[in-house]
Each structure stands twice: as C-alpha cells, then as structure tokens.
Amino acid sequence: MSLFLIASVVIIFDQITKYLVRNSMCLGETIPLIPNFFHITHVQNPGAAFGILAYQTSFFILIGVLVIFFIFYFWRQLGEGKLLLKFALSLQLGGAIGNLIDRIYFGQVTDFFDFRVFPVFNIADIAITVGVGLLCLEILLPSFKKQVEEQK
C-alpha cells in the first residue's frame, strides 16, 4: 500500500469534484438530491471547520504544510506492518493536500456536501476525518484488547 497512491486518489477526486462545483454552480446555489436532507451546495469556506478563524489563509497554509511534513516524518518512522496506521496517514495526507491546494490558489476551500444539519464539507474533509478516526482506532484498540484480556 503506497502512501502516495492513496493520497493521490484522494487529491484527484477532491480536486475534480471541487472543480465541477466551482464551474457548474453559482456560489450559494443548492441542488437538493434528497430534499431537506442532502443537497449539493456551493460554499466557499475561508476558515477551518465550522468557518472558525475565517480569512486566516496564511495561518492555514502554514498549518497544512506542517501537517504534511509531520505525516511524511511519521510515515518514515513506521516499519513493516501497521497497515491501518499507514492507510490513516495516507487519507490525512491526501485531504491535507487537497484543502491546501484550494487555500493556495483560491484563498479558501470549496465545500459542497450539505446534509443540512451539519456544516458543508468536501472529499478532503471526509478523508481527513476518516483518517483521524482510523488513527484513533489504531491507538485505542491495543489498550482495549489488553483490558479485555486482563478481565478474563
């Protein structure tokens, strides 16, 4: 499993979908796929999750670059195995690069998945979130297994 292959797939799908949204929808336009539940809505997010720290583009570019370097550093420290951890880091890398591309070229991130009860997000956000979830599993599962075996 290649760090670059998985990250590249995330980046490609992320950038293609954002391109399609930016070039086929007006800002703020929404297309209900499941009315009142799931829409495609063109939003430009100038901040982080939930729009916090809006218009701090330089800060987010710096954080994105640091995250990317940290992932590369951590990846190099891993030996054989640890496939779940490597997959998690690959997803996070692809997501970080996908959103970093938007910040560098547009000064903000294109979001479009709109579930109406949650902030609008994109494929890079999904990859980052799933990657963090898998990272948590990788960290928590060994201690959980150990506790279960100690109780036997």
DABELQUI-V956702 format. One line per field, one symbol per residue. phi: phi as a letter, one per 40 degrees, with the letter a starting at -180 (. if undefined). psi: psi as a letter, one per 20 degrees, with the letter a starting at -180 (. if undefined). burial: # if it has 9 or more other C-alpha atoms within 8 Angstrom, else .. A space follows every 50 residues. Layout:
phi = ???
psi = ???
burial = ???
//
This chain:
phi = .cdcccccccccccccccdccccbbcdgcbbccbdgbbbbbcbbbcbcdg gcfdgcdccccdcdccccccccccdcccccgfcccccccccccdcccdcc dccccbgabcbacbcgbadcabcdccccccccccccdcccdccccccccc cc
psi = ppghgggggggggghghgggghiiqqpiqqoognpjgpqopoqoojbbpj jqlqklggghggggggggggggggghiqbqblhggggghggggggggghg gggghiirppqhoojhjqqqaahgggggggggghggghghgghggggghh i.
burial = ..#..######.###..#..##.........#.....###########.. #..#.##..##..##.##..#...#........################# .###..##########..#################..#............ ..
//
